[in-house]
Each structure stands twice: as C-alpha cells, then as structure tokens.
Amino acid sequence: MPVECIDLRSDTVTCPTDAMRAAMAAAEVGDDVYGEDPTVNALQDRLAGELGFDAALFVPSGTQSNLVALLAHCARGDEYLVGMDAHTYKYEGGGAAVLGGIQPQPLAHASDGTLPLDAVEAAIKPDDAHFARTRLLCLENTWHGRPMPPGYLADARALCDRRGLALHLDGARLFNAAVAQDVPVRDIARHFDSVSVCLSKGLGAPVGSVLLGSAALIAQARRWRKVTGGGMRQAGMLAAGALHALDHHVDRLAEDHDRAARLAAALTALGVEVTGQHTNMVFVQVAPASTASLVEHMAAAGVWLSPGSEGKLRLVLHLDVDDAGLKRVVDAWAGFRG
C-alpha cells in the first residue's frame, strides 16, 4: 500500500506513531504468562483503576477478550442474549458456541443500537430442562458508531439485577463513546460486570485489548486465555504502545468525530446520500451498480474504501487521516462520474 494512501476502511488500520514506537522500544518486559511483565501489569492496573474494576487481563485481540469473557461467565449449555448485528455474535466466528458450547440468542436492534429491554426480558428462558440457561446479556458500545444512551445502560443493569443475569460490554470503541458524550469512561463501565476495551482501533495501538471484571472472573478468563492460545511472553512492548495511546490518543478522538461530521457535510453537498454520521463513522448509500467503479476510482486517487452490500459504505476516520487527507477524500469523490 502506498504511504500516501488514505485508508477509510476501518480505524484498525492505524500505524504506530514515532513516539509510540519509541515507547515500545524502551518498554521494560518480563514473562506475562508468569505474571511478570511489569509493563503489562501497569496497563492492567491502570485500566482496572480508571474503569472501576478489581482486575484486568491483556489479550491479543478484541475477539479473544469477548470470547474469554463469555467462557468465564457461562458454562456449556448456557445462553447469552446479544444483538443480531453485534460483533460478538456476527463477526467473531461463533467462538462461544464452537469452543464453549454457549448458545447465543440473537435479538433485533433498535435504530439507536440498543436491544429493547422488553424483548430482552421476553427472551430469558424459564428454569426448565428444555431450555438453555440464560446467564448473560451482552451489549456493544459504540454500535455502528452510536454511543449507548446512559439511561438505557442503567435500565439494562436494573433488568439484569432483577433477573439474575450478568452484563458484559463489548467496548471496542468505548473511549469514542465517552468522548462523544463528554463523560468519564468509568461512568459507562460502572454498569457492567465485565468490559472489553480495544486498544488497536481509534486509540491507535498496534495490538491488544483488555478485559476488566472481578478478580474471580479475571482469574477464570486468564485460564481461558491460555487454553485459547492467547498467553504471550514479553508482551510489554505491546502494552507500552497501549499505555502511550491512553496517554496521548484519547482526547484527540474528538478530532476524528469532527472530521467525520465535516466529511458527512461535504459529501452531502456533493449530492451523496449520507445515511448517518456517528462519532468517527460516516455511512453512505450509493447505487449498487456503481459501487465497484467508485471503489476503483477512489483507490486510483489513493483513497481506500471498503464496499458493503447493496451499495452501502462505511467510512471510518482515525488518527492517520488529517485535514489534508480529508480534503483529498472529498476532492477525489467530487471527481467521480459513475
């Protein structure tokens, strides 16, 4: 890929900054499987303290973070309630079912990404041998860029308490939600029994997620991390990138949100059908027959897009796209004659 390429496929494509690379090179390391990597321990302790949990676990990916959380919360024959378009259900290879014997019960999302709580309650199975045992509700924040409403999270917590369910958050873009709502990230995390935080999306670290929860849950998750092949050795170099991101890349998420809003406005002015803009994401609809030619045209101009089905496109802003890059995107799109 050319260095000058502007990649809007996802915020996972970011490269470490020079300062982040320097921090990684200087990291103090040890064997994390033995719990002896000081930089990993510092990352875990920091996020546990900031988000209000007893313990934390550094893992290679968000998929593994969610997986070991589900395996720690649920036993074989148990069930978790989840959105039918949620990452943990749709985009993580069915890992909970494949590896844990955990049944997903998918539910339809509302337009704001929430799961209607009356539908959640109706999906909880009775205590009967005919049914899987409903143990867990899994939410996602942000969902397609949409932050979850704070009042909804409080109501979901109350429902779980009343019905004896645990509550897990796939917080892949949790910091985007906190910045967009101008609240401390702890204010969102406090509603949950476990939270997965991804560090390699908007925060720009090259690798890693952190699972947070009680000491007992994290002890279980640590065992499952080993079973699923996620035990890393001198992982402090990766944790150092994550720590640098927490120090330097959280507040600047607001810049991505602002550029996404400006991109949506500019595309609308060009006559493009913008179907939504939420935090760092812009959603557009183009004629399905023109999608391939648009993607090809933009690639020739050094702008990478990820085509969806039926002419739907998601454009994701991130720390590797500055104002000059934003202008290049708009200018390239303006030149499309498809």
BELQUISUL-V346192 format. One record per run of one state. SS is the DSSP state (H for helix, E for strand, C for the rest). FROM is the first residue (numbers start at 1). TO is the last residue. If there is no record, write none. Layout:
BEGIN
ss:SS from:FROM to:TO
ss:SS from:FROM to:TO
END
This chain:
BEGIN
ss:C from:1 to:5
ss:E from:6 to:7
ss:C from:8 to:10
ss:H from:11 to:13
ss:C from:14 to:17
ss:H from:18 to:25
ss:C from:26 to:31
ss:H from:32 to:34
ss:C from:35 to:37
ss:H from:38 to:51
ss:C from:52 to:54
ss:E from:55 to:59
ss:C from:60 to:61
ss:H from:62 to:73
ss:C from:74 to:77
ss:E from:78 to:83
ss:C from:84 to:86
ss:H from:87 to:90
ss:C from:91 to:94
ss:H from:95 to:100
ss:C from:101 to:102
ss:E from:103 to:107
ss:C from:108 to:108
ss:E from:109 to:109
ss:C from:110 to:114
ss:E from:115 to:115
ss:C from:116 to:116
ss:H from:117 to:123
ss:C from:124 to:132
ss:E from:133 to:140
ss:C from:141 to:142
ss:E from:143 to:143
ss:C from:144 to:145
ss:E from:146 to:146
ss:C from:147 to:149
ss:H from:150 to:163
ss:C from:164 to:165
ss:E from:166 to:171
ss:C from:172 to:173
ss:H from:174 to:181
ss:C from:182 to:184
ss:H from:185 to:189
ss:C from:190 to:193
ss:E from:194 to:198
ss:C from:199 to:208
ss:E from:209 to:213
ss:C from:214 to:214
ss:H from:215 to:227
ss:C from:228 to:235
ss:H from:236 to:248
ss:C from:249 to:252
ss:H from:253 to:269
ss:C from:270 to:272
ss:E from:273 to:278
ss:C from:279 to:280
ss:E from:281 to:285
ss:C from:286 to:287
ss:H from:288 to:300
ss:C from:301 to:302
ss:E from:303 to:304
ss:C from:305 to:306
ss:E from:307 to:307
ss:C from:308 to:308
ss:H from:309 to:311
ss:E from:312 to:316
ss:C from:317 to:322
ss:H from:323 to:334
ss:C from:335 to:338
END
